[in-house]
Amino acid sequence: MLVSFKSAHQAIGICVLTLFGQSVWSAIQTTPYIAIHSTPKYDSVKVMPYANASAPKGGYLSTSSNGTFDNLNSMNGKGSAAEGVNYLFDSLMDSSLDEPGVMYPLLAEKVTFDPDHTSFVIYHLNPKARFSDGSELTAEDVKFSFDTFQTKSNPGLQMYLADLDKTQVLSKYEVKMTFKSGNNAEMPLILAQMPIYSKKDWAKKDFTKITMQPILGSGPYLLDRIDSGRSISFKRNPNYWGRDLVINRGRYNFDHLKYVYYRNLDVAFEGFKSGQYTLHEEFTARKWVTEYKFPSINAGMVVKYRDKHENPIATQSFVFNTRRTPFNDIRFRQALTYAYDFEWQNKALFYGQYQRLQSYFSNSELEAKGVPSDAEMQILKPLLKKLTPLERKGVLSNWKYPVSDASGFNRNNLLTARQLLINAGYRFKNGQLLDRHGQAIRIEFLIHQDGLQRTLMPFVRNMKRLGVTVNIRQVDVPQYIERMRSKDFDMTTNVMPQSLNPGNEQAQFWGSASADQPGNYNYAGIKSPIIDEVIQQVIRAPNREQLVVRTKVLDRLLRAGYYQIPTYGKGEKWFAYWNMYQQPKVKPKLSTGIDYWWSNEAQSKKVANYLRQQ
């Protein structure tokens, strides 16, 4: 519910009077939510519809993680951050799990800003907010957190916050953020989701260093136990200050959370079957279809769960490092897309469980389909002359990646790829593909996952049929992280999540400035002024309609540049869990909502008895 301007003025103090002219006063709003391009549905409810306010507290939830960990500070980009540390901290506001671009009160009980010309935002903190040691959380802590993130966090986060000009303390419970631009509607959302650290806690500690020392937070859980590199556990804070907030009712029901680390995904699955952890997310179609027939499944002690959602499917892809030859040649990249045979792979390896990704925003209204609409063409027309002929053709087409006959030979597509390479000046000699200088094409494909070679080999075999020498290089997780951070690879696999409210993160994924920043996410090394321009249009979209149109244009440009080969995905998540949990009847549309699950005491005892007998 919108508060009157008079109330807003009183809330932020007389000092604001001198900061804004009379002409913009009518647009400034003070609200108990942030809603970008939409109207919030739950601003007056007492409990979120996907929560059970009567859910019992107790029990535990444990899950697995891959690799190892050595850092409790996930915000400095050093080492391997521990899973679950997000539960130690609160953010200023928290996202709705049913509404894109909507956030409700957490540390901040309301917010003041102009949604049409967003040059600043004022967060009004809840005076009841406390760190876990009982100390007050104030505007000074918020300012410290953002000043630190802007100067000492990982480069990707610094870029994410690049439009933040300065953070000012207006009063003990009011903090103002001023932006460099005047129309970045997404910035209030971005800032509201950042964890808030204690200024006093960091007074004698170095934020830039890897640390395993406990960090003071205000979140629903406390650090409980660390088994170095093997597991990390958290316990519910019984004195959590925010437990009665609307966003938190019926939430955080487990007394204990635990993350168990495994070097190998297959070993992790065996650990789940033996009860070493209780919730398992399955990523492999073969396993999902064929390997969930073990005794505890048959006994009803473990259940399978398909969680359908309405989010964009995370973009799983093969990534070309365009900083290196021959991947700096778009015609070479285009030819290799014909070597990927999804139809045979889905039939032979994936049991028909996946769909081919045709977009970087699949499964959502943001996906570009068919030929460009009139609204898209208004954006594209000034850009077309700046594109190469190949890019222009791709942008204007009814896009569809090459389709095979699923026979496993992929003959027609490989013949097309061969001709494209010849047309681009490559040649073949003694079964090898040579570049225009007569040098043989050799590629190293960097991976870290055990078991990935099985799904990778069909693509590798097809590249070899094109005369490309391919070496699969499997490294351990720390080395893989470091090589990805420094962009030291030819090709690799990647999974890039997307949201229904794209914004600043798109610059991290595809923007020129992020291409050579260590630790950022533009792995392909895209440096396109045109893509940069459209990303800025996405960030500054004035309404939902324009956000959708501009994102579709970005989608077309990314596809037409052949920077990656999107492979496969699904509009659902696959889980298995020991049969001791319950969920609210209403499921959220944009998340699995595990934070709102709870433990069934009777079922937990049955599971415990079953495991003791094994």
N, C-alpha and C positions, 0 to 999 in steps of 0.2 A: 504494500500500500504506500503510495507516494505521500510524503510529508509536505505541508505547505511551505512556500518560500520563507515565510516569517519564521517558522520552526527551524528550517535549515540554517537561516541566518543566525538565530540564537545559538544553535548547536555548534557552529564553527567559530563563533566569536566575532566581536566588532572588527577585529583586525582584517578579516576577509573583505570588509567593505571597501578598503582602499586597494584591493587587489584586482577587482573585476568591475568593469564599467556597467552602467545601467542597462546597456543594450543586450547583455548576455545573461542578465539575472534570471529571466524567465526560464532559461534552460537548465539552470543548476538545480540538482535534485539531491535530497537526502533520503535514502531508502535503506531498509533492513535487508537488502539483497543487491546483487549486481546481475543485471540481465542485459546481454548484448544481442541485439537483433531479435528479441523475443520478449514475451510477457510471462513472468513467473507464474506457475500454477499453484505453488505451495507456500505462498508468503503468509497465509493465515492459518495453516494447519498446526496441530499440536504434536503430530508425529508423522514422519514421512510414510507414504503409502506402502513402500516396500520394506517397512520395519514392523517388528512385533514388539510393542512397548512392554509387553508382559514376559518377554523372553527371559528365562532364568540365567543367572550368572553361574559360571563354573566350568569345569572340564578344561580341555586343551585342544589345540589344533597344531599339527606339525606338517611341514611340507619340505620339499627338497630344493637344493640349489646346486648349480654346476660349478666346479672348480674349487676355489678357496677364497678367503677374505683376510685382510690385514688392516682395515681402516674403518673406524666408526664415524668418520666425518665424510659423508657422501657428497658434500658440496665443494670440496677443494679439488676434485678430479685426480687425486693421487692414489696409487695402489689399487686394490680391489675392495670396494665398499661392501660392508656387511649387509646382508638382507635384513629387512625388518626395521632398520633404524628410523624409517619414516614414522613409526608408531611412537617414537620418543618425543616428537615435536608436533605442535599445532601450527596451522597457518592462519592467516587473517580471516579467511572465509573458506567454506568447503563446498565442493561441487554437488549439484543435484545429479543423481544417477538416472534421471529420466528426461532431463532437459539440457540440450546443448547450450553452452554459454550462459548458464545460470548458476550463481553461487549464493549460499545462505550464511548467516552469521556464525562465526566461531570466535576467534580472539577479538575480532571487530564486530560490534553489535549493530553498526550501521556505517554507511559510506556516503560521502558527498562528492559529486562530480557532474560534469555536463556530458551526457551520452552522445550528443551530436557534435560537439567540438571538444574532444577530450584532451585538454592540455595539463590537467592536474587531477589528483584524487586525494581526498582526505578520509582516512580511516579513523573511526571513533572507537577506541578500544573498550572492551567490557571491563569495568573496574574490578570485577570479580576474578579476572584471569590471574592465574598463579602458575609459577614454575613448580616442579615436583617437590622442591625443598620448602615450599610454602611462601617463597618470596614473590613480591608483586611483579607482574609483567607490564612494562610501561612503554611509552613512546620511545624512550631512550634505547630500549632493547630492539625495537623495530628499526630505528635509524642505524644502530650498530650492525644489525644483520644485513641490511641492504648496502650500507657503505662497504662492508666486508665482501659481500658477494660481488660487488662491482669492481673490486680491486684485487681480491685474493682467491676467488673461486676459479674453477676450470674455464678455459677460454670459451667453450660452448655456452656456458651459463652467462658469462660476461657479455657475449654477443646477444643472448636472449634478452638481457636487460639493457641493451645498448641505448634504448630511447629514454631511459630514466635519467633525468638531468641531475636532480638533487633530492634529498630527503630532509625534511625540516620537522623539528619538534615544535608544535604549536602550544601544547600543554601536556600535562602528565599523561593524558589518555588520548591525545589527538596528534596524528602525524600526517604530514602533507607530502605527497610525491609530485614533483613537477616534471613534465616530459619535454623533450627537445622538440618534438613535433606537436602540432595542435589538433590532430585528428586521428590519433591511435586509439580506437575504441577498445582494443583488446588489452591494453596495458593494465587497467584495473583488475582484470581477471588474472593476468600473469603474476602481478605482484601479490594478489590475494592468495595464491596457491603456494607461495614460498614458505619454508619452515622458518620460524622465528627463534633465534638463539639468545642466550643470556649474555649481556655485555659484561657483567661481573664475572661470570664463569670463565670467560676467555681473557680476562685481564692479564693473566700471567702465562698464557698458553699461545703457541704459534699456530694460527689457523692453517697455514700452508703446509704443515708437516703431517705425515701419516701418524695416526694416533689410535691406540686401543684403550685410552683412558676414557671412562664414562663422561658423556656430555650432558649437561643439564638441559632438560626440555620441559615443555608444559603439556605433553601429549598423554594419551590414555594408558600407555605402558611404560614400564621401567626396565632397564637392563637387569637381567637376572643372573645368567651364567654364560661364560664363554669357554668352550673347549677349542683351544687355538686351532684355527684352520679347519675344524671338523663340524662344529655346530655353534649356534648362538641362540639363546633363549631370552624371552621377555616375560614379565609378569604384569598383570593388570594392576594399575594404580588405584587402590580403593578410595583414595582421596582426590581423584581426578576432578579438577575444578569444573570441567565442561560436560560432565556426564548427563546433566538435565537439559542441555540445549536441545532444541527441536531436531537438529541434524544428527544428534547423538542418541536419542531415545531408542532403546532396543538395539543398540549397537555396541560393539566391543564386549561381547558376552563371555569370551573365553578367559579363564584365569591365567592361562599360559599359552604362549606362542613359541614355536621352536622351528628353526631352519637347520636341516641336516645337509651337509655338503658331501657331494660325490664327484669324483674325477670323471666318471663314466656314466652315461645315461642308462645303459643297460644294467649296470650295477645298482644304480638308483632304483630302477624298477624292481629288481630282486629285493632290495631293501624295503620297498613299499609292500610287496607281497608277504614279507615276513613280519610286518608291523613296525618297522623302524620309524616310519612316519605315516600319517593318517590320510593326507589328501594329496593326490597325484594328478598332475595335468599331463595328458598324453598328447604328443605331437606327431606320432608316427602312425599312419593309416594301417600299415601291416599289423602292428601290435594291437591297435584298437579293434581290428576285425578278427584277428586270429589268436591273440595271446591272453585274452581275458576269459580263460576257461579253467583257472586254477581252483583248488579246493575251497578257498574262502569265498570265491564268487558263487560256487555251486551251493555253499552252505548259507548264502544270504548275508554273510558277514561283510562283504565288500560289494558295493553297488556302482554301476556306471551311470554317468549323468551327462547329457548333452545340454549345453547352455547356449541357446540361440540368442543372438544379440542384433542390434540395429546400428552398430558402429561400422565404419569403414574396415575392411579386412586389412590386417597388417600386410604391407607389401613385402612378400618374400621374393628375393630376386638374386640373379647373378650380376655382380657389379663389375663394370669395366673401369679400370683406373686410367682415365683419359689424360693424365699427366705423362703417360708413357706411350711410346710407340709399340705396336701399331694401333693402340686404342684411341689415339688422338685423331684417327681417321674415321669419320662417321660412316663411310661406305664399308669399311671393314667391320664395324660394329653391327651395321645393318645385316651384313651377310651372315654373321654368327647367330643372329636371331633365328635363322632358318635351320640351324643345327639343333635347336631345342625341340624335342618331340614330346609335347605334353600328352597327346592323345594316347600314344603307346604306353607312356609311363603311368598315366592314370589307370589304364586298363591292367597292365601287367604288375605294377608295383604298389599302386594305391587303392586297389579294389574299388575304383570308381567313387572314392570318397571326396575328391577335391574338384574344384572348378579352376579353369585357367583364368588368371588375372589379366584383364584387359585394361586396367586403369590403376593409377596410384591411389584411387579413392573408391575401390570396388565396394559393392554392397551398400551404397549410400547415394543420396541425391546429388552428391558432389561429382560423381563419375560422369565424364564426358562420353556421350553416346551419339551415334549417327554422325551426320555432318553438322557443322557449327550452326547454332541458332542465330537469328537476327541480332539478339542481344550480345552473343559471343562475337559476332562479326564486327560489331561496333568497336570492340576492343582490339580485334585482330587486324583490321584493315590497316591502321598506321604501322603495324609491326611486320606485315608480310614482306615488304620490300627489303627488310633487314635480315630475313631468313635465307638460308641456302635453298636451292630448288628442291632438294630432298626433304628438308624440314618443312618447306611450304606445302609440299604434296601431303606430307604426313598430317600436318595441322588441319588441312581442309578435307581430309578423307573421312569416310565412315570406317574408323579404325578397327582392325582386327589382326591379331598376330597370326603368323603362318599356321595352317592346320594340316596335319598329316592324315594318312589313311589308317593309322594305328596298327600297321602291319609290323612295325619294328625296323623297317628298312629305311624309311624316310627318303626314298629315292628322289621324288620330285622336288622336294624342298632343298635337298643337297645339290641337285642340278641347278636350281635357281641360285643358290648361294655361290656355287662355282662360277656361274656366269657373271654375277654381280662383282665378284673378286677380279675376274678377268677385265671387266669393263672399267674397274677402278685402277688398273695398271699392275695388278699382281699377276704372277705366272706360276705355273707348275712345272717341276722338274724332278724326275725319279720319285714321284709320289709326294714330294714336299712342296709346300707353298712358299714362294719367294716374294719378297717385297720388291719395290721398284729399283732397289739397289742390288738385287740379287742375293739378299740375306734371307736365310731360312727363318720362318716365323716360329718362335718358341715362347711358350707361356707357362708361368707357374701359377697354379690355382691353390690359393691359401685357404686352409680350413683348420678347425680345431676339434670338431665334433667326431666322436667315434660313431661309426655306422653311417656317416654321411656319404662315404664313397659309393655305397650301393645305389643311392639315388642320383649320384653325380656321374657315374660311369657311362650311362647311355649318352649323355651330352658330350662327355669327353671322347667317346668312341666316334661320334659324328664329327667332332672337330678334327680328329685324326684322319677321318675319311676325306676331309677337306685339305689334308696335307699339313695341318698345324701340329707341331710337337707340343704335347701338354704333359707337365709334371705336376701331380697332386702333392702338395707339401702340407703335411699335418704337423702342427706344433701344439705345445701345451697352452693352456688358457692364458697364463701371464704373458707369454711371448706373443700370442695372438693379439691380446689387448694392446701391447706396446707397438706391434707392427701396424695395427689398424690406427692407432693414435698418430703414428708418424707417416701413415699412408704408404707403407712399404709393402706393396703387393702388386701383382698384375691383374688377377681376377680373384674374387672371393664371393662368398654368399653373404646375404644380409637380410634381416627382417626389420622393416621400418614401420612403426605404428603410426596411424593417422587419427585425427579426431574429426568430429562433425563441426568443429569450430576452428578451422585452420587459421593461423596467424603468424606471429613472429618466428615460430619454430621452423616454418618453411624456409626462412633465410638460412637457418642452420643446416637444413637438409640439402638445399639446392643453390644457395646464394654464393656469388663470387668471393665475397669476403671470407667465407668459411672454408673455401676450398683448400687453403694451405695453412689453416690454423691447426696446430696439434691438438688432438682430442675433440675436434668438432666432427660433425656428422655428414659433411659433404664428401663422402668416400669416393664418389665417382670423379670428383675434381671439376665439377661443372663451373664454367666461367662464361656466363652468357648475360650481357647487358639487358637483353630482352626478357629473359627469365627474371632477372633482378627487378626490372620495372614492373612485371606482373605480380611478383611477390609483394611489392609495396602496395599495389592496388588491392591485393587480397587483405593485407594488414589494415588498410584504411577503408575497407568497404563500409558504406554508410548504413546498410541494412542487410537483412538476411538474403533477400533476392539478389542483390549485387554480390554478396559473398559467394553465393552458389555459382553465379555466372562467371565471376573472375577465377574461381577455383577450377572450373571446367576448362577455362583457357590455359591455366597453368598445367593442368593435366595433359592437354593436347601438346603443349610445348615439350614437356618432359618425355612423352612417348615419341614425338617426332625427332628428338635428339638422340635416340637409341643409346642412352647413357647406361641403362641397365636392361636386363631381360627379366621382367616380372614373370614368375613361374606359376605357382599355384597357391590356393588358400581355401578357406571355408568360412561361412558366415555363422560359425558356432565354435565353442570351445568344448573339448572333451576332458572330462574329469572321471576319476574313480576315487571313492573314499570309503574308509571303514565305516560301517553302518551305525554311526553313533551321533549323527548330526541331523538337525532339522532346519528348514528354511521358511521364511514368511510365505504366505500363499501368493502374494503379489510379487512378481519378480521385476527388478529394475530392467529397463530397456538397454541401458548403455554400460552395464557392468554386471559381473557375476554376483556382486553384492555379498561377498563372503564375510565382510565385517558385520553383517546383520544375521549371520547364522548363529546357532547355539547348540550346545551339547545336550543330548537326551540322556539323563542319568541312567535309566534302566537299560537302554541300548549300550551305553558305555560299559556297564558291568558285564553284559553278554559278550561284548568284544574282548574285554580283558580276560574273562574266563576261557574263551575260545583260544586266545593267544597263549595262555598258560598251558593249555593242553597240547599245544603243537610241539 
